[in-house]
Amino acid sequence: ENLSGDRTQDVLALGFVEDIASALSRFGAIEVMYPQAFAAASLGRSGSGRTAVASNLMRGSVRRAGDVIRLAVQLLDTHTGRQVWADRYDVTAGTLFAVQDQIAEQIASALKIGVDRSRLRAAQRAPLSSLETYDCWLRGFE
């Protein structure tokens, strides 16, 4: 969101979204859905006939005051509404790209933890195939 009140800054906000989405898509374990695709998928128009569901939502705002750009970014769990990660950055135009890369890395790190926990929960719910497998699973925690 462009919170500066200056409509000419919409390009800055849109560019920020595009750059962060591109950086996040470089991480193989993260599937990125662009806002336009997310809107279409929420209406059931994902192209495959099924509705795509995002497990996390990245929100943010951009405000500009003189030479300083304030970025506020939140990562939300769409199922619980819980905030997974958030941070705020005051940057200049010269450091914006470096901060975008830093934000993408921090989000990827926060999501990796979530991915690992969700895989662990799925494994815990899976039926036992053998007691030997269960024994190995228990030993793995030690």
Secondary structure, DSSP 4 states (H G I P E B T S, - for coil): -B-SS-GGGHHHHHHHHHHHHHHHHTSTT-----HHHHHHHHTT-SSSSS----SEEEEEEEEEETTEEEEEEEEEETTT--EEEEEEEEEEGGGHHHHHHHHHHHHHHHHHHHHHHHHHHHHHHSPPS-HHHHHHHHHHH-
